[in-house]
Amino acid sequence: MSHLLLLTNSNEPSDHVLPALGLLLHSVRVSPAEAGALLTPGTERSATTPVDAALVDARKDLVAARNFCRLLKTTGLDCPLVAILTEGGLAALTSDWEVDDFLLTTAGPAEVEARLRLALGQAEARSDDPDEIRRGDLVIDEATYIARLRGRILDLTFKEFELLKFLAQHPGRVFTRAQLLQEVWGYDYFGGTRTIDVHVRRLRAKLGAEYESLIGTVRNVGYRFVPDPSAKAASNDSEDEREDGDPTDRARPVRSRA
């Protein structure tokens, strides 16, 4: 038996949103379709009530459901995300929903059970490699210090790799330049915070035009990792960014190996 979290703004019971749930033995908890439902006591972050999969009610407002699914991914969701759709809604389903699977409202118990089983199995397989960070098309291997973007190996210096890894470990969270300097360069580094701007600029150049917006700028604050690469408005450099790189970093590059 799995523990499922159904996120919906409907007042209907779970077996009305997805009728097959009424014929299965899974434990289903219903919560409002808000990202906060994943961060409050009693969700999957609670040891007493773990959640194996999150189901999003996408039967009606497809645009809102798509945006909500994408938002959930920025919270660091660590379980499969499944959208519940009507057959007419399938035309709007694309990869940028960032869901792991979908279920039609007409799906029978056997199909729902099989899809959940596959989604849970795939999630478990991904979690077997603790040294690997996956964020969409970006894969970061901490053990080998190799970062791949859609299979392409990025040629990063040691500090570029560490900066990208740190930001990717905290998707959506904003860090000031001082915080990044402390976390990535360490307490004993005496260079200025401008080195953060330089490394971010170099990282964006190596990510390429299509993916440079993975690193977003929050003006007058700092930087954050943006899981949605289409959010290009967040990636504009701050007006006051200047070149003053860290010469010690360039002295010890880490070359990626195929």
Backbone hydrogen bonds in HBPLUS format (Angstrom, degrees):
<---DONOR---> <-ACCEPTOR-->    atom                        ^
c    i                          cat <-CA-CA->   ^        H-A-AA   ^      H-
h    n   atom  resd res      DA  || num        DHA   H-A  angle D-A-AA Bond
n    s   type  num  typ     dist DA aas  dist angle  dist       angle   num
A0027-SER N   A0002-SER O   2.94 MM  25  6.23 148.2  2.04 160.3 168.2     1
A0052-ASP N   A0003-HIS O   2.71 MM  49  5.33 159.5  1.75 149.6 156.9     2
A0004-LEU N   A0027-SER O   2.69 MM  23  5.98 175.6  1.70 174.3 174.2     3
A0029-ARG N   A0004-LEU O   2.90 MM  25  6.28 162.7  1.93 156.3 160.7     4
A0005-LEU N   A0053-ALA O   3.02 MM  48  6.41 159.9  2.06 158.1 163.9     5
A0055-LEU N   A0005-LEU O   2.73 MM  50  5.98 168.6  1.74 158.0 161.7     6
A0006-LEU N   A0029-ARG O   2.79 MM  23  6.03 164.5  1.82 158.9 164.2     7
A0031-SER N   A0006-LEU O   2.90 MM  25  6.21 162.5  1.93 161.9 163.8     8
A0007-LEU N   A0055-LEU O   2.73 MM  48  6.00 173.2  1.73 177.6 177.9     9
A0057-ASP N   A0007-LEU O   3.00 MM  50  6.15 169.6  2.01 165.8 162.9    10
A0008-THR N   A0031-SER O   2.99 MM  23  6.38 157.8  2.04 163.0 166.9    11
A0016-HIS N   A0013-PRO O   2.94 MM   3  5.50 161.2  1.98 118.0 123.8    12
A0017-VAL N   A0013-PRO O   3.33 MM   4  6.77 145.9  2.45 147.4 157.0    13
A0018-LEU N   A0014-SER O   2.98 MM   4  6.19 172.8  1.98 159.3 160.7    14
A0021-LEU N   A0018-LEU O   2.93 MM   3  5.88 158.9  1.98 134.0 138.9    15
A0022-GLY N   A0019-PRO O   3.04 MM   3  5.75 151.4  2.12 120.0 126.7    16
A0023-LEU N   A0020-ALA O   2.98 MM   3  5.37 159.0  2.02 112.0 118.9    17
A0024-LEU N   A0021-LEU O   3.35 MM   3  5.25 165.2  2.37 101.2 105.5    18
A0034-GLU N   A0032-PRO O   2.74 MM   2  5.55 131.5  1.97 111.4  95.5    19
A0037-ALA N   A0034-GLU O   3.01 MM   3  5.66 160.9  2.04 117.3 123.1    20
A0038-LEU N   A0035-ALA O   3.05 MM   3  5.84 164.5  2.08 122.0 126.3    21
A0039-LEU N   A0036-GLY O   3.00 MM   3  5.09 158.9  2.05 106.1 112.9    22
A0046-SER N   A0043-THR O   2.89 MM   3  5.56 163.6  1.92 122.4 126.5    23
A0049-THR N   A0046-SER O   3.25 MM   3  5.57 136.1  2.46 105.1 115.6    24
A0054-ALA N   A0080-PRO O   2.90 MM  26  6.25 170.5  1.91 171.5 172.5    25
A0082-VAL N   A0054-ALA O   2.87 MM  28  6.18 168.3  1.89 166.5 170.2    26
A0056-VAL N   A0082-VAL O   2.80 MM  26  6.19 160.2  1.84 158.4 164.5    27
A0084-ILE N   A0056-VAL O   2.83 MM  28  5.93 161.5  1.86 170.7 164.6    28
A0058-ALA N   A0084-ILE O   2.87 MM  26  5.29 144.9  1.99 140.7 150.8    29
A0065-ALA N   A0061-ASP O   2.96 MM   4  6.12 155.3  2.02 148.0 155.8    30
A0066-ARG N   A0062-LEU O   2.87 MM   4  6.01 160.8  1.90 148.4 153.3    31
A0067-ASN N   A0063-VAL O   3.01 MM   4  6.24 167.5  2.02 152.7 155.8    32
A0068-PHE N   A0064-ALA O   2.88 MM   4  6.01 149.5  1.98 142.9 152.0    33
A0069-CYS N   A0065-ALA O   2.90 MM   4  6.14 158.9  1.94 152.1 156.9    34
A0070-ARG N   A0066-ARG O   3.07 MM   4  6.33 160.9  2.11 150.8 155.8    35
A0071-LEU N   A0067-ASN O   2.93 MM   4  6.11 149.0  2.03 140.5 149.6    36
A0072-LEU N   A0068-PHE O   2.91 MM   4  6.17 154.4  1.97 150.4 156.8    37
A0073-LYS N   A0069-CYS O   3.31 MM   4  6.62 147.4  2.42 143.0 150.0    38
A0074-THR N   A0071-LEU O   2.98 MM   3  5.34 136.5  2.17 106.3 118.2    39
A0075-THR N   A0072-LEU O   3.05 MM   3  5.38 154.9  2.11 108.2 116.1    40
A0076-GLY N   A0073-LYS O   3.39 MM   3  5.78 165.2  2.41 110.0 112.6    41
A0100-ASP N   A0081-LEU O   2.72 MM  19  5.30 151.8  1.80 148.2 158.2    42
A0083-ALA N   A0101-ASP O   3.11 MM  18  6.60 154.7  2.17 145.3 145.2    43
A0103-LEU N   A0083-ALA O   2.77 MM  20  6.21 149.3  1.87 160.9 166.0    44
A0085-LEU N   A0103-LEU O   2.84 MM  18  6.14 157.7  1.89 154.4 162.0    45
A0105-THR N   A0085-LEU O   2.92 MM  20  6.03 138.8  2.09 153.7 158.8    46
A0089-GLY N   A0086-THR O   3.00 MM   3  5.22 136.6  2.19 102.8 115.0    47
A0090-LEU N   A0087-GLU O   3.29 MM   3  5.54 158.7  2.34 105.1 111.3    48
A0092-ALA N   A0089-GLY O   3.06 MM   3  5.64 152.6  2.13 115.3 122.7    49
A0093-LEU N   A0090-LEU O   3.12 MM   3  5.20 154.0  2.20 104.6 112.5    50
A0097-TRP N   A0094-THR O   3.16 MM   3  5.90 164.8  2.18 119.6 122.4    51
A0098-GLU N   A0095-SER O   3.02 MM   3  5.73 156.6  2.08 118.1 124.2    52
A0107-ALA N   A0104-LEU O   2.97 MM   3  5.26 167.6  1.99 114.7 118.1    53
A0112-VAL N   A0108-GLY O   3.03 MM   4  6.29 168.7  2.04 162.6 166.0    54
A0113-GLU N   A0109-PRO O   2.89 MM   4  5.99 163.7  1.92 149.7 154.8    55
A0114-ALA N   A0110-ALA O   2.98 MM   4  6.12 157.7  2.03 143.8 149.8    56
A0115-ARG N   A0111-GLU O   2.91 MM   4  6.08 167.4  1.92 156.3 159.3    57
A0116-LEU N   A0112-VAL O   2.97 MM   4  6.10 163.1  2.00 151.3 156.0    58
A0117-ARG N   A0113-GLU O   2.95 MM   4  6.07 154.9  2.02 143.5 151.1    59
A0118-LEU N   A0114-ALA O   2.95 MM   4  6.21 157.0  2.01 150.2 155.7    60
A0119-ALA N   A0115-ARG O   2.95 MM   4  6.14 164.7  1.98 149.4 153.8    61
A0120-LEU N   A0116-LEU O   2.91 MM   4  6.03 163.6  1.93 151.9 156.2    62
A0121-GLY N   A0117-ARG O   2.97 MM   4  6.07 152.9  2.04 141.1 149.1    63
A0122-GLN N   A0118-LEU O   2.93 MM   4  6.14 157.5  1.98 151.7 157.0    64
A0123-ALA N   A0119-ALA O   3.03 MM   4  6.22 154.8  2.10 143.6 150.6    65
A0124-GLU N   A0120-LEU O   2.99 MM   4  6.17 153.9  2.06 144.6 151.5    66
A0125-ALA N   A0121-GLY O   3.00 MM   4  6.21 150.8  2.09 142.6 150.5    67
A0126-ARG N   A0122-GLN O   3.04 MM   4  6.29 152.6  2.12 145.7 152.2    68
A0127-SER N   A0123-ALA O   3.09 MM   4  6.31 148.8  2.19 142.7 150.9    69
A0128-ASP N   A0125-ALA O   3.23 MM   3  5.29 153.4  2.31  99.1 107.1    70
A0132-GLU N   A0129-ASP O   3.26 MM   3  5.77 165.6  2.28 119.9 121.2    71
A0142-GLU N   A0131-ASP O   2.72 MM  11  5.10 160.8  1.76 170.0 165.0    72
A0133-ILE N   A0140-ILE O   2.78 MM   7  4.97 162.2  1.81 146.3 152.6    73
A0140-ILE N   A0133-ILE O   2.80 MM   7  4.97 165.1  1.82 149.7 155.0    74
A0135-ARG N   A0138-LEU O   2.85 MM   3  5.13 171.4  1.86 158.1 160.7    75
A0138-LEU N   A0135-ARG O   3.10 MM   3  5.13 162.2  2.13 123.9 122.4    76
A0150-ARG N   A0137-ASP O   2.82 MM  13  4.87 168.7  1.83 143.7 141.9    77
A0139-VAL N   A0148-ARG O   2.82 MM   9  5.15 164.1  1.84 155.7 159.9    78
A0148-ARG N   A0139-VAL O   2.79 MM   9  5.15 166.4  1.81 156.2 160.5    79
A0141-ASP N   A0146-ILE O   2.86 MM   5  5.34 173.0  1.87 163.1 164.8    80
A0145-TYR N   A0141-ASP O   2.95 MM   4  5.69 123.3  2.28 143.0 157.6    81
A0146-ILE N   A0141-ASP O   3.34 MM   5  5.34 147.2  2.46 138.8 144.9    82
A0154-LEU N   A0147-ALA O   2.85 MM   7  5.63 171.8  1.86 167.7 167.2    83
A0149-LEU N   A0152-ARG O   2.75 MM   3  5.01 158.6  1.80 141.1 145.4    84
A0152-ARG N   A0149-LEU O   2.98 MM   3  5.01 159.0  2.02 112.1 112.9    85
A0161-PHE N   A0157-THR O   2.94 MM   4  6.14 161.9  1.98 154.0 158.5    86
A0162-GLU N   A0158-PHE O   2.98 MM   4  6.25 163.8  2.00 149.3 153.8    87
A0163-LEU N   A0159-LYS O   2.87 MM   4  5.96 157.1  1.93 146.6 152.5    88
A0164-LEU N   A0160-GLU O   2.97 MM   4  6.12 165.8  1.99 149.3 153.3    89
A0165-LYS N   A0161-PHE O   2.86 MM   4  6.00 163.1  1.88 154.1 159.4    90
A0166-PHE N   A0162-GLU O   2.95 MM   4  6.05 161.8  1.99 144.3 149.3    91
A0167-LEU N   A0163-LEU O   3.08 MM   4  6.27 167.1  2.10 151.5 154.5    92
A0168-ALA N   A0164-LEU O   2.95 MM   4  6.06 160.7  1.99 149.4 155.4    93
A0169-GLN N   A0165-LYS O   2.95 MM   4  6.11 137.2  2.13 145.0 156.0    94
A0170-HIS N   A0167-LEU O   3.08 MM   3  5.40 151.4  2.16 105.8 114.5    95
A0173-ARG N   A0170-HIS O   3.19 MM   3  5.73 158.7  2.23 131.2 137.5    96
A0172-GLY N   A0225-PHE O   2.85 MM  53  5.46 154.9  1.91 145.8 154.3    97
A0175-PHE N   A0223-TYR O   2.83 MM  48  5.50 168.2  1.85 159.1 161.8    98
A0223-TYR N   A0175-PHE O   2.92 MM  48  5.50 149.3  2.02 158.4 158.9    99
A0180-LEU N   A0176-THR O   3.03 MM   4  6.35 162.3  2.06 153.5 157.8   100
A0181-LEU N   A0177-ARG O   2.87 MM   4  6.05 155.4  1.93 147.6 155.0   101
A0182-GLN N   A0178-ALA O   3.02 MM   4  6.20 152.5  2.10 142.6 149.5   102
A0183-GLU N   A0179-GLN O   2.86 MM   4  6.08 163.5  1.89 153.9 158.4   103
A0184-VAL N   A0180-LEU O   2.88 MM   4  5.73 164.7  1.90 149.6 153.7   104
A0185-TRP N   A0181-LEU O   2.97 MM   4  5.11 135.3  2.17 118.9 132.6   105
A0186-GLY N   A0181-LEU O   3.11 MM   5  6.58 124.9  2.43 141.7 154.9   106
A0186-GLY N   A0182-GLN O   3.16 MM   4  4.62 129.1  2.43 101.8 114.6   107
A0189-TYR N   A0186-GLY O   3.36 MM   3  5.81 163.8  2.39 115.7 116.4   108
A0195-THR N   A0192-GLY O   3.33 MM   3  6.23 168.3  2.34 119.5 122.2   109
A0196-ILE N   A0193-THR O   2.98 MM   3  5.64 152.2  2.06 116.5 123.6   110
A0197-ASP N   A0194-ARG O   3.06 MM   3  5.26 116.1  2.49 100.3 114.5   111
A0198-VAL N   A0194-ARG O   3.19 MM   4  6.59 157.0  2.25 151.3 157.3   112
A0199-HIS N   A0195-THR O   3.04 MM   4  6.24 163.6  2.07 147.4 151.1   113
A0200-VAL N   A0196-ILE O   2.90 MM   4  6.09 156.6  1.95 152.7 159.6   114
A0201-ARG N   A0197-ASP O   2.97 MM   4  6.15 158.3  2.01 145.9 151.7   115
A0202-ARG N   A0198-VAL O   3.01 MM   4  6.31 156.1  2.06 148.0 154.5   116
A0203-LEU N   A0199-HIS O   2.85 MM   4  6.02 154.9  1.91 145.0 152.4   117
A0204-ARG N   A0200-VAL O   2.94 MM   4  6.14 163.3  1.96 153.4 157.2   118
A0205-ALA N   A0201-ARG O   3.10 MM   4  6.32 152.9  2.18 141.4 148.8   119
A0206-LYS N   A0202-ARG O   3.06 MM   4  6.35 149.7  2.16 145.2 152.8   120
A0206-LYS N   A0203-LEU O   3.10 MM   3  5.15 118.2  2.50  95.2 110.1   121
A0207-LEU N   A0203-LEU O   2.84 MM   4  6.11 142.1  1.99 149.0 160.7   122
A0208-GLY N   A0204-ARG O   3.05 MM   4  6.23 140.9  2.21 142.9 152.1   123
A0211-TYR N   A0208-GLY O   3.10 MM   3  5.56 134.2  2.32 109.7 121.2   124
A0212-GLU N   A0208-GLY O   2.78 MM   4  5.53 120.1  2.14 158.9 176.4   125
A0214-LEU N   A0211-TYR O   2.96 MM   3  5.64 164.4  1.99 123.3 125.2   126
A0215-ILE N   A0212-GLU O   3.38 MM   3  6.31 165.4  2.40 121.0 122.6   127
A0226-VAL N   A0214-LEU O   2.57 MM  12  4.70 170.3  1.58 143.7 147.4   128
A0216-GLY N   A0224-ARG O   2.78 MM   8  5.26 152.9  1.85 162.8 166.6   129
A0224-ARG N   A0216-GLY O   2.97 MM   8  5.26 149.4  2.07 143.9 149.4   130
A0217-THR N   A0234-ALA O   2.35 MM  17  5.50 148.2  1.44 162.5 167.8   131
A0218-VAL N   A0222-GLY O   2.89 MM   4  5.32 175.3  1.89 145.2 146.7   132
A0221-VAL N   A0218-VAL O   2.90 MM   3  5.48 147.9  2.00 144.6 145.2   133
A0222-GLY N   A0218-VAL O   3.02 MM   4  5.32 144.6  2.15 139.8 150.2   134
A0231-ALA N   A0228-ASP O   3.13 MM   3  5.86 171.2  2.14 124.6 127.2   135
A0232-LYS N   A0230-SER O   2.80 MM   2  5.44 137.4  1.98 104.9  92.1   136
A0234-ALA N   A0231-ALA O   3.24 MM   3  6.00 153.6  2.31 116.8 122.5   137
A0235-SER N   A0232-LYS O   3.09 MM   3  5.31 157.9  2.14 107.8 114.6   138
A0241-GLU N   A0238-SER O   3.24 MM   3  5.61 163.7  2.27 120.6 118.7   139
A0249-ASP N   A0246-ASP O   3.06 MM   3  5.48 135.0  2.27 108.5 119.9   140
A0252-ARG N   A0249-ASP O   3.15 MM   3  5.66 163.3  2.18 113.2 118.3   141
